[in-house]
């Protein structure tokens, strides 16, 4: 990244808060459906491992995927 780009986006790397929850920076990961829960909708270690990579790489906020509660119509 060039010096000009670093200056332009410097605010992304500054701490912030959402209510009383402090965030190390302003970089967020949007939820992504990975369909890695069990057929009953129970989260697996695979989900934790997947999102842990983003946390370890410095994202300030991770919005995780929703899990389905109706296995007839919502697993897609």
PDB file of N, CA, C and O in Angstrom:
ATOM      1  N   UNK A   1       0.849  -1.162   0.000  1.00  0.00           N
ATOM      2  CA  UNK A   1       0.000   0.000   0.000  1.00  0.00           C
ATOM      3  C   UNK A   1       0.902   1.236   0.000  1.00  0.00           C
ATOM      4  O   UNK A   1       1.900   1.276   0.720  1.00  0.00           O
ATOM      5  N   UNK A   2       0.561   2.219  -0.788  1.00  0.00           N
ATOM      6  CA  UNK A   2       1.371   3.437  -0.871  1.00  0.00           C
ATOM      7  C   UNK A   2       1.157   4.304   0.372  1.00  0.00           C
ATOM      8  O   UNK A   2       0.191   4.118   1.113  1.00  0.00           O
ATOM      9  N   UNK A   3       2.075   5.255   0.590  1.00  0.00           N
ATOM     10  CA  UNK A   3       1.938   6.177   1.720  1.00  0.00           C
ATOM     11  C   UNK A   3       0.644   6.967   1.624  1.00  0.00           C
ATOM     12  O   UNK A   3       0.002   7.235   2.640  1.00  0.00           O
ATOM     13  N   UNK A   4       0.255   7.345   0.403  1.00  0.00           N
ATOM     14  CA  UNK A   4      -0.982   8.110   0.200  1.00  0.00           C
ATOM     15  C   UNK A   4      -2.189   7.255   0.611  1.00  0.00           C
ATOM     16  O   UNK A   4      -3.104   7.756   1.266  1.00  0.00           O
ATOM     17  N   UNK A   5      -2.198   5.990   0.237  1.00  0.00           N
ATOM     18  CA  UNK A   5      -3.297   5.106   0.611  1.00  0.00           C
ATOM     19  C   UNK A   5      -3.335   4.885   2.127  1.00  0.00           C
ATOM     20  O   UNK A   5      -4.409   4.870   2.729  1.00  0.00           O
ATOM     21  N   UNK A   6      -2.160   4.713   2.739  1.00  0.00           N
ATOM     22  CA  UNK A   6      -2.108   4.528   4.185  1.00  0.00           C
ATOM     23  C   UNK A   6      -2.690   5.730   4.914  1.00  0.00           C
ATOM     24  O   UNK A   6      -3.426   5.576   5.889  1.00  0.00           O
ATOM     25  N   UNK A   7      -2.361   6.920   4.444  1.00  0.00           N
ATOM     26  CA  UNK A   7      -2.898   8.139   5.044  1.00  0.00           C
ATOM     27  C   UNK A   7      -4.399   8.214   4.834  1.00  0.00           C
ATOM     28  O   UNK A   7      -5.141   8.553   5.756  1.00  0.00           O
ATOM     29  N   UNK A   8      -4.846   7.905   3.638  1.00  0.00           N
ATOM     30  CA  UNK A   8      -6.265   7.985   3.312  1.00  0.00           C
ATOM     31  C   UNK A   8      -7.110   7.041   4.173  1.00  0.00           C
ATOM     32  O   UNK A   8      -8.220   7.389   4.574  1.00  0.00           O
ATOM     33  N   UNK A   9      -6.587   5.863   4.449  1.00  0.00           N
ATOM     34  CA  UNK A   9      -7.349   4.852   5.173  1.00  0.00           C
ATOM     35  C   UNK A   9      -6.893   4.671   6.617  1.00  0.00           C
ATOM     36  O   UNK A   9      -7.264   3.686   7.256  1.00  0.00           O
ATOM     37  N   UNK A  10      -6.115   5.578   7.131  1.00  0.00           N
ATOM     38  CA  UNK A  10      -5.575   5.448   8.490  1.00  0.00           C
ATOM     39  C   UNK A  10      -6.672   5.291   9.539  1.00  0.00           C
ATOM     40  O   UNK A  10      -6.489   4.575  10.524  1.00  0.00           O
ATOM     41  N   UNK A  11      -7.807   5.950   9.336  1.00  0.00           N
ATOM     42  CA  UNK A  11      -8.877   5.870  10.335  1.00  0.00           C
ATOM     43  C   UNK A  11      -9.428   4.445  10.476  1.00  0.00           C
ATOM     44  O   UNK A  11      -9.989   4.101  11.516  1.00  0.00           O
ATOM     45  N   UNK A  12      -9.272   3.617   9.441  1.00  0.00           N
ATOM     46  CA  UNK A  12      -9.727   2.225   9.543  1.00  0.00           C
ATOM     47  C   UNK A  12      -8.980   1.465  10.632  1.00  0.00           C
ATOM     48  O   UNK A  12      -9.499   0.499  11.190  1.00  0.00           O
ATOM     49  N   UNK A  13      -7.783   1.896  10.925  1.00  0.00           N
ATOM     50  CA  UNK A  13      -6.929   1.168  11.857  1.00  0.00           C
ATOM     51  C   UNK A  13      -6.929   1.759  13.259  1.00  0.00           C
ATOM     52  O   UNK A  13      -6.130   1.352  14.102  1.00  0.00           O
ATOM     53  N   UNK A  14      -7.818   2.718  13.517  1.00  0.00           N
ATOM     54  CA  UNK A  14      -7.907   3.321  14.838  1.00  0.00           C
ATOM     55  C   UNK A  14      -8.993   2.629  15.656  1.00  0.00           C
ATOM     56  O   UNK A  14      -9.999   2.180  15.106  1.00  0.00           O
ATOM     57  N   UNK A  15      -8.790   2.543  16.968  1.00  0.00           N
ATOM     58  CA  UNK A  15      -9.795   1.915  17.831  1.00  0.00           C
ATOM     59  C   UNK A  15     -11.122   2.676  17.796  1.00  0.00           C
ATOM     60  O   UNK A  15     -11.162   3.877  17.527  1.00  0.00           O
ATOM     61  N   UNK A  16     -12.194   1.956  18.070  1.00  0.00           N
ATOM     62  CA  UNK A  16     -13.528   2.546  18.145  1.00  0.00           C
ATOM     63  C   UNK A  16     -14.354   1.693  19.096  1.00  0.00           C
ATOM     64  O   UNK A  16     -13.843   0.748  19.696  1.00  0.00           O
ATOM     65  N   UNK A  17     -15.605   2.025  19.227  1.00  0.00           N
ATOM     66  CA  UNK A  17     -16.499   1.239  20.090  1.00  0.00           C
ATOM     67  C   UNK A  17     -17.892   1.234  19.499  1.00  0.00           C
ATOM     68  O   UNK A  17     -18.304   2.184  18.833  1.00  0.00           O
ATOM     69  N   UNK A  18     -18.601   0.167  19.747  1.00  0.00           N
ATOM     70  CA  UNK A  18     -20.029   0.074  19.445  1.00  0.00           C
ATOM     71  C   UNK A  18     -20.700  -0.074  20.799  1.00  0.00           C
ATOM     72  O   UNK A  18     -20.652  -1.138  21.415  1.00  0.00           O
ATOM     73  N   UNK A  19     -21.318   0.988  21.249  1.00  0.00           N
ATOM     74  CA  UNK A  19     -21.840   0.997  22.612  1.00  0.00           C
ATOM     75  C   UNK A  19     -20.681   0.866  23.579  1.00  0.00           C
ATOM     76  O   UNK A  19     -19.738   1.657  23.537  1.00  0.00           O
ATOM     77  N   UNK A  20     -20.747  -0.121  24.443  1.00  0.00           N
ATOM     78  CA  UNK A  20     -19.691  -0.347  25.426  1.00  0.00           C
ATOM     79  C   UNK A  20     -18.667  -1.389  24.982  1.00  0.00           C
ATOM     80  O   UNK A  20     -17.768  -1.746  25.743  1.00  0.00           O
ATOM     81  N   UNK A  21     -18.806  -1.870  23.759  1.00  0.00           N
ATOM     82  CA  UNK A  21     -17.884  -2.887  23.246  1.00  0.00           C
ATOM     83  C   UNK A  21     -16.750  -2.204  22.483  1.00  0.00           C
ATOM     84  O   UNK A  21     -16.971  -1.588  21.441  1.00  0.00           O
ATOM     85  N   UNK A  22     -15.553  -2.321  23.008  1.00  0.00           N
ATOM     86  CA  UNK A  22     -14.393  -1.726  22.358  1.00  0.00           C
ATOM     87  C   UNK A  22     -13.883  -2.592  21.222  1.00  0.00           C
ATOM     88  O   UNK A  22     -13.850  -3.818  21.329  1.00  0.00           O
ATOM     89  N   UNK A  23     -13.482  -1.944  20.127  1.00  0.00           N
ATOM     90  CA  UNK A  23     -12.921  -2.646  18.964  1.00  0.00           C
ATOM     91  C   UNK A  23     -11.519  -2.118  18.699  1.00  0.00           C
ATOM     92  O   UNK A  23     -11.279  -0.914  18.791  1.00  0.00           O
ATOM     93  N   UNK A  24     -10.603  -3.001  18.374  1.00  0.00           N
ATOM     94  CA  UNK A  24      -9.217  -2.611  18.125  1.00  0.00           C
ATOM     95  C   UNK A  24      -9.068  -1.746  16.884  1.00  0.00           C
ATOM     96  O   UNK A  24      -8.146  -0.936  16.792  1.00  0.00           O
ATOM     97  N   UNK A  25      -9.982  -1.918  15.924  1.00  0.00           N
ATOM     98  CA  UNK A  25      -9.959  -1.136  14.689  1.00  0.00           C
ATOM     99  C   UNK A  25     -11.359  -1.124  14.098  1.00  0.00           C
ATOM    100  O   UNK A  25     -12.296  -1.657  14.692  1.00  0.00           O
ATOM    101  N   UNK A  26     -11.496  -0.521  12.940  1.00  0.00           N
ATOM    102  CA  UNK A  26     -12.812  -0.362  12.318  1.00  0.00           C
ATOM    103  C   UNK A  26     -13.023  -1.312  11.137  1.00  0.00           C
ATOM    104  O   UNK A  26     -13.859  -1.062  10.268  1.00  0.00           O
ATOM    105  N   UNK A  27     -12.273  -2.378  11.121  1.00  0.00           N
ATOM    106  CA  UNK A  27     -12.360  -3.348  10.026  1.00  0.00           C
ATOM    107  C   UNK A  27     -13.277  -4.488  10.464  1.00  0.00           C
ATOM    108  O   UNK A  27     -13.017  -5.156  11.464  1.00  0.00           O
ATOM    109  N   UNK A  28     -14.348  -4.701   9.706  1.00  0.00           N
ATOM    110  CA  UNK A  28     -15.339  -5.721  10.060  1.00  0.00           C
ATOM    111  C   UNK A  28     -15.447  -6.774   8.968  1.00  0.00           C
ATOM    112  O   UNK A  28     -15.264  -6.488   7.784  1.00  0.00           O
ATOM    113  N   UNK A  29     -15.740  -7.968   9.381  1.00  0.00           N
ATOM    114  CA  UNK A  29     -15.985  -9.074   8.461  1.00  0.00           C
ATOM    115  C   UNK A  29     -17.483  -9.313   8.417  1.00  0.00           C
ATOM    116  O   UNK A  29     -18.105  -9.556   9.451  1.00  0.00           O
ATOM    117  N   UNK A  30     -18.057  -9.246   7.250  1.00  0.00           N
ATOM    118  CA  UNK A  30     -19.489  -9.500   7.096  1.00  0.00           C
ATOM    119  C   UNK A  30     -19.775 -10.986   7.260  1.00  0.00           C
ATOM    120  O   UNK A  30     -18.890 -11.814   7.041  1.00  0.00           O
ATOM    121  N   UNK A  31     -21.006 -11.334   7.644  1.00  0.00           N
ATOM    122  CA  UNK A  31     -21.333 -12.753   7.790  1.00  0.00           C
ATOM    123  C   UNK A  31     -21.304 -13.454   6.443  1.00  0.00           C
ATOM    124  O   UNK A  31     -21.743 -12.912   5.428  1.00  0.00           O
ATOM    125  N   UNK A  32     -20.785 -14.655   6.457  1.00  0.00           N
ATOM    126  CA  UNK A  32     -20.712 -15.450   5.234  1.00  0.00           C
ATOM    127  C   UNK A  32     -21.242 -16.849   5.543  1.00  0.00           C
ATOM    128  O   UNK A  32     -20.781 -17.492   6.486  1.00  0.00           O
ATOM    129  N   UNK A  33     -22.173 -17.305   4.780  1.00  0.00           N
ATOM    130  CA  UNK A  33     -22.739 -18.622   5.026  1.00  0.00           C
ATOM    131  C   UNK A  33     -21.759 -19.686   4.580  1.00  0.00           C
ATOM    132  O   UNK A  33     -21.391 -19.758   3.408  1.00  0.00           O
ATOM    133  N   UNK A  34     -21.346 -20.499   5.510  1.00  0.00           N
ATOM    134  CA  UNK A  34     -20.391 -21.565   5.225  1.00  0.00           C
ATOM    135  C   UNK A  34     -21.063 -22.930   5.295  1.00  0.00           C
ATOM    136  O   UNK A  34     -20.458 -23.932   4.914  1.00  0.00           O
ATOM    137  N   UNK A  35     -22.285 -22.985   5.766  1.00  0.00           N
ATOM    138  CA  UNK A  35     -23.033 -24.233   5.934  1.00  0.00           C
ATOM    139  C   UNK A  35     -22.134 -25.305   6.559  1.00  0.00           C
ATOM    140  O   UNK A  35     -21.961 -26.395   6.015  1.00  0.00           O
ATOM    141  N   UNK A  36     -21.580 -24.962   7.700  1.00  0.00           N
ATOM    142  CA  UNK A  36     -20.683 -25.912   8.364  1.00  0.00           C
ATOM    143  C   UNK A  36     -21.199 -26.309   9.735  1.00  0.00           C
ATOM    144  O   UNK A  36     -20.425 -26.685  10.615  1.00  0.00           O
ATOM    145  N   UNK A  37     -22.505 -26.225   9.910  1.00  0.00           N
ATOM    146  CA  UNK A  37     -23.135 -26.748  11.131  1.00  0.00           C
ATOM    147  C   UNK A  37     -23.630 -28.162  10.831  1.00  0.00           C
ATOM    148  O   UNK A  37     -23.648 -28.603   9.682  1.00  0.00           O
ATOM    149  N   UNK A  38     -24.026 -28.850  11.881  1.00  0.00           N
ATOM    150  CA  UNK A  38     -24.585 -30.188  11.688  1.00  0.00           C
ATOM    151  C   UNK A  38     -25.977 -30.067  11.063  1.00  0.00           C
ATOM    152  O   UNK A  38     -26.520 -28.967  10.959  1.00  0.00           O
ATOM    153  N   UNK A  39     -26.542 -31.177  10.655  1.00  0.00           N
ATOM    154  CA  UNK A  39     -27.890 -31.173  10.068  1.00  0.00           C
ATOM    155  C   UNK A  39     -28.926 -30.636  11.046  1.00  0.00           C
ATOM    156  O   UNK A  39     -29.982 -30.151  10.641  1.00  0.00           O
ATOM    157  N   UNK A  40     -28.612 -30.726  12.346  1.00  0.00           N
ATOM    158  CA  UNK A  40     -29.527 -30.213  13.364  1.00  0.00           C
ATOM    159  C   UNK A  40     -29.292 -28.730  13.655  1.00  0.00           C
ATOM    160  O   UNK A  40     -29.983 -28.149  14.492  1.00  0.00           O
ATOM    161  N   UNK A  41     -28.319 -28.109  12.969  1.00  0.00           N
ATOM    162  CA  UNK A  41     -28.047 -26.690  13.165  1.00  0.00           C
ATOM    163  C   UNK A  41     -27.077 -26.373  14.288  1.00  0.00           C
ATOM    164  O   UNK A  41     -26.998 -25.226  14.727  1.00  0.00           O
ATOM    165  N   UNK A  42     -26.341 -27.362  14.759  1.00  0.00           N
ATOM    166  CA  UNK A  42     -25.388 -27.158  15.846  1.00  0.00           C
ATOM    167  C   UNK A  42     -24.040 -26.730  15.265  1.00  0.00           C
ATOM    168  O   UNK A  42     -23.519 -27.392  14.368  1.00  0.00           O
ATOM    169  N   UNK A  43     -23.471 -25.632  15.764  1.00  0.00           N
ATOM    170  CA  UNK A  43     -22.155 -25.193  15.277  1.00  0.00           C
ATOM    171  C   UNK A  43     -21.099 -26.263  15.508  1.00  0.00           C
ATOM    172  O   UNK A  43     -21.159 -27.010  16.485  1.00  0.00           O
ATOM    173  N   UNK A  44     -20.146 -26.327  14.610  1.00  0.00           N
ATOM    174  CA  UNK A  44     -19.060 -27.300  14.722  1.00  0.00           C
ATOM    175  C   UNK A  44     -17.733 -26.588  14.954  1.00  0.00           C
ATOM    176  O   UNK A  44     -17.652 -25.365  14.843  1.00  0.00           O
ATOM    177  N   UNK A  45     -16.708 -27.347  15.270  1.00  0.00           N
ATOM    178  CA  UNK A  45     -15.367 -26.777  15.427  1.00  0.00           C
ATOM    179  C   UNK A  45     -14.902 -26.110  14.136  1.00  0.00           C
ATOM    180  O   UNK A  45     -14.108 -25.169  14.170  1.00  0.00           O
ATOM    181  N   UNK A  46     -15.393 -26.594  13.008  1.00  0.00           N
ATOM    182  CA  UNK A  46     -15.015 -26.028  11.712  1.00  0.00           C
ATOM    183  C   UNK A  46     -15.378 -24.544  11.638  1.00  0.00           C
ATOM    184  O   UNK A  46     -14.613 -23.745  11.097  1.00  0.00           O
ATOM    185  N   UNK A  47     -16.537 -24.174  12.176  1.00  0.00           N
ATOM    186  CA  UNK A  47     -16.956 -22.771  12.164  1.00  0.00           C
ATOM    187  C   UNK A  47     -15.981 -21.938  13.001  1.00  0.00           C
ATOM    188  O   UNK A  47     -15.538 -20.872  12.573  1.00  0.00           O
ATOM    189  N   UNK A  48     -15.657 -22.430  14.186  1.00  0.00           N
ATOM    190  CA  UNK A  48     -14.719 -21.712  15.050  1.00  0.00           C
ATOM    191  C   UNK A  48     -13.363 -21.538  14.407  1.00  0.00           C
ATOM    192  O   UNK A  48     -12.770 -20.463  14.483  1.00  0.00           O
ATOM    193  N   UNK A  49     -12.872 -22.579  13.781  1.00  0.00           N
ATOM    194  CA  UNK A  49     -11.582 -22.514  13.095  1.00  0.00           C
ATOM    195  C   UNK A  49     -11.608 -21.506  11.955  1.00  0.00           C
ATOM    196  O   UNK A  49     -10.659 -20.744  11.772  1.00  0.00           O
ATOM    197  N   UNK A  50     -12.690 -21.502  11.193  1.00  0.00           N
ATOM    198  CA  UNK A  50     -12.836 -20.589  10.055  1.00  0.00           C
ATOM    199  C   UNK A  50     -12.769 -19.129  10.509  1.00  0.00           C
ATOM    200  O   UNK A  50     -12.007 -18.336   9.955  1.00  0.00           O
ATOM    201  N   UNK A  51     -13.564 -18.782  11.511  1.00  0.00           N
ATOM    202  CA  UNK A  51     -13.602 -17.391  11.965  1.00  0.00           C
ATOM    203  C   UNK A  51     -12.375 -17.009  12.781  1.00  0.00           C
ATOM    204  O   UNK A  51     -12.006 -15.835  12.821  1.00  0.00           O
ATOM    205  N   UNK A  52     -11.743 -17.965  13.423  1.00  0.00           N
ATOM    206  CA  UNK A  52     -10.527 -17.685  14.190  1.00  0.00           C
ATOM    207  C   UNK A  52      -9.432 -17.113  13.295  1.00  0.00           C
ATOM    208  O   UNK A  52      -8.664 -16.254  13.729  1.00  0.00           O
ATOM    209  N   UNK A  53      -9.355 -17.576  12.063  1.00  0.00           N
ATOM    210  CA  UNK A  53      -8.356 -17.053  11.119  1.00  0.00           C
ATOM    211  C   UNK A  53      -8.524 -15.549  10.955  1.00  0.00           C
ATOM    212  O   UNK A  53      -7.538 -14.813  10.976  1.00  0.00           O
ATOM    213  N   UNK A  54      -9.759 -15.082  10.792  1.00  0.00           N
ATOM    214  CA  UNK A  54     -10.002 -13.647  10.619  1.00  0.00           C
ATOM    215  C   UNK A  54      -9.680 -12.882  11.900  1.00  0.00           C
ATOM    216  O   UNK A  54      -9.123 -11.786  11.838  1.00  0.00           O
ATOM    217  N   UNK A  55     -10.021 -13.440  13.053  1.00  0.00           N
ATOM    218  CA  UNK A  55      -9.711 -12.781  14.321  1.00  0.00           C
ATOM    219  C   UNK A  55      -8.203 -12.671  14.504  1.00  0.00           C
ATOM    220  O   UNK A  55      -7.701 -11.629  14.925  1.00  0.00           O
ATOM    221  N   UNK A  56      -7.488 -13.732  14.193  1.00  0.00           N
ATOM    222  CA  UNK A  56      -6.034 -13.730  14.331  1.00  0.00           C
ATOM    223  C   UNK A  56      -5.363 -12.759  13.368  1.00  0.00           C
ATOM    224  O   UNK A  56      -4.279 -12.251  13.656  1.00  0.00           O
ATOM    225  N   UNK A  57      -5.988 -12.498  12.244  1.00  0.00           N
ATOM    226  CA  UNK A  57      -5.419 -11.588  11.250  1.00  0.00           C
ATOM    227  C   UNK A  57      -5.754 -10.125  11.516  1.00  0.00           C
ATOM    228  O   UNK A  57      -5.346  -9.246  10.757  1.00  0.00           O
ATOM    229  N   UNK A  58      -6.501  -9.857  12.597  1.00  0.00           N
ATOM    230  CA  UNK A  58      -6.667  -8.484  13.026  1.00  0.00           C
ATOM    231  C   UNK A  58      -7.976  -7.795  12.727  1.00  0.00           C
ATOM    232  O   UNK A  58      -8.070  -6.580  12.904  1.00  0.00           O
ATOM    233  N   UNK A  59      -8.997  -8.513  12.281  1.00  0.00           N
ATOM    234  CA  UNK A  59     -10.294  -7.872  12.085  1.00  0.00           C
ATOM    235  C   UNK A  59     -10.809  -7.392  13.433  1.00  0.00           C
ATOM    236  O   UNK A  59     -10.718  -8.115  14.425  1.00  0.00           O
ATOM    237  N   UNK A  60     -11.353  -6.169  13.477  1.00  0.00           N
ATOM    238  CA  UNK A  60     -11.859  -5.614  14.721  1.00  0.00           C
ATOM    239  C   UNK A  60     -13.211  -6.172  15.108  1.00  0.00           C
ATOM    240  O   UNK A  60     -13.530  -6.248  16.294  1.00  0.00           O
ATOM    241  N   UNK A  61     -14.014  -6.564  14.128  1.00  0.00           N
ATOM    242  CA  UNK A  61     -15.367  -7.060  14.393  1.00  0.00           C
ATOM    243  C   UNK A  61     -15.672  -8.194  13.424  1.00  0.00           C
ATOM    244  O   UNK A  61     -15.476  -8.061  12.216  1.00  0.00           O
ATOM    245  N   UNK A  62     -16.145  -9.295  13.956  1.00  0.00           N
ATOM    246  CA  UNK A  62     -16.575 -10.417  13.132  1.00  0.00           C
ATOM    247  C   UNK A  62     -18.070 -10.605  13.312  1.00  0.00           C
ATOM    248  O   UNK A  62     -18.535 -10.839  14.428  1.00  0.00           O
ATOM    249  N   UNK A  63     -18.820 -10.505  12.237  1.00  0.00           N
ATOM    250  CA  UNK A  63     -20.248 -10.799  12.278  1.00  0.00           C
ATOM    251  C   UNK A  63     -20.381 -12.208  11.718  1.00  0.00           C
ATOM    252  O   UNK A  63     -20.186 -12.425  10.522  1.00  0.00           O
ATOM    253  N   UNK A  64     -20.707 -13.149  12.566  1.00  0.00           N
ATOM    254  CA  UNK A  64     -20.729 -14.546  12.139  1.00  0.00           C
ATOM    255  C   UNK A  64     -22.050 -14.902  11.484  1.00  0.00           C
ATOM    256  O   UNK A  64     -23.037 -14.174  11.596  1.00  0.00           O
ATOM    257  N   UNK A  65     -22.047 -16.017  10.810  1.00  0.00           N
ATOM    258  CA  UNK A  65     -23.231 -16.483  10.097  1.00  0.00           C
ATOM    259  C   UNK A  65     -24.334 -16.890  11.049  1.00  0.00           C
ATOM    260  O   UNK A  65     -24.082 -17.276  12.190  1.00  0.00           O
ATOM    261  N   UNK A  66     -25.540 -16.800  10.571  1.00  0.00           N
ATOM    262  CA  UNK A  66     -26.668 -17.303  11.339  1.00  0.00           C
ATOM    263  C   UNK A  66     -26.825 -18.787  11.101  1.00  0.00           C
ATOM    264  O   UNK A  66     -26.513 -19.284  10.019  1.00  0.00           O
ATOM    265  N   UNK A  67     -27.296 -19.480  12.082  1.00  0.00           N
ATOM    266  CA  UNK A  67     -27.562 -20.901  11.928  1.00  0.00           C
ATOM    267  C   UNK A  67     -29.049 -21.103  11.744  1.00  0.00           C
ATOM    268  O   UNK A  67     -29.859 -20.387  12.333  1.00  0.00           O
ATOM    269  N   UNK A  68     -29.401 -22.061  10.943  1.00  0.00           N
ATOM    270  CA  UNK A  68     -30.798 -22.316  10.637  1.00  0.00           C
ATOM    271  C   UNK A  68     -31.509 -22.996  11.795  1.00  0.00           C
ATOM    272  O   UNK A  68     -30.929 -23.791  12.535  1.00  0.00           O
ATOM    273  N   UNK A  69     -32.762 -22.661  11.924  1.00  0.00           N
ATOM    274  CA  UNK A  69     -33.572 -23.318  12.947  1.00  0.00           C
ATOM    275  C   UNK A  69     -34.686 -24.148  12.327  1.00  0.00           C
ATOM    276  O   UNK A  69     -35.335 -24.938  13.013  1.00  0.00           O
ATOM    277  N   UNK A  70     -34.904 -23.969  11.032  1.00  0.00           N
ATOM    278  CA  UNK A  70     -35.938 -24.711  10.324  1.00  0.00           C
ATOM    279  C   UNK A  70     -35.255 -25.518   9.225  1.00  0.00           C
ATOM    280  O   UNK A  70     -34.963 -24.982   8.157  1.00  0.00           O
ATOM    281  N   UNK A  71     -34.999 -26.789   9.473  1.00  0.00           N
ATOM    282  CA  UNK A  71     -34.233 -27.581   8.508  1.00  0.00           C
ATOM    283  C   UNK A  71     -34.977 -27.885   7.215  1.00  0.00           C
ATOM    284  O   UNK A  71     -34.374 -28.397   6.271  1.00  0.00           O
ATOM    285  N   UNK A  72     -36.239 -27.591   7.149  1.00  0.00           N
ATOM    286  CA  UNK A  72     -36.993 -27.828   5.918  1.00  0.00           C
ATOM    287  C   UNK A  72     -36.784 -26.715   4.886  1.00  0.00           C
ATOM    288  O   UNK A  72     -36.779 -26.989   3.685  1.00  0.00           O
ATOM    289  N   UNK A  73     -36.616 -25.493   5.322  1.00  0.00           N
ATOM    290  CA  UNK A  73     -36.619 -24.391   4.362  1.00  0.00           C
ATOM    291  C   UNK A  73     -35.428 -23.440   4.453  1.00  0.00           C
ATOM    292  O   UNK A  73     -35.303 -22.555   3.607  1.00  0.00           O
ATOM    293  N   UNK A  74     -34.561 -23.585   5.430  1.00  0.00           N
ATOM    294  CA  UNK A  74     -33.563 -22.534   5.598  1.00  0.00           C
ATOM    295  C   UNK A  74     -32.114 -22.982   5.505  1.00  0.00           C
ATOM    296  O   UNK A  74     -31.229 -22.224   5.901  1.00  0.00           O
ATOM    297  N   UNK A  75     -31.837 -24.145   5.015  1.00  0.00           N
ATOM    298  CA  UNK A  75     -30.444 -24.604   4.963  1.00  0.00           C
ATOM    299  C   UNK A  75     -29.719 -24.170   3.700  1.00  0.00           C
ATOM    300  O   UNK A  75     -28.596 -24.619   3.473  1.00  0.00           O
ATOM    301  N   UNK A  76     -30.289 -23.345   2.894  1.00  0.00           N
ATOM    302  CA  UNK A  76     -29.644 -22.940   1.653  1.00  0.00           C
ATOM    303  C   UNK A  76     -28.964 -21.625   1.770  1.00  0.00           C
ATOM    304  O   UNK A  76     -28.372 -21.147   0.802  1.00  0.00           O
TER     305      UNK A  76
END
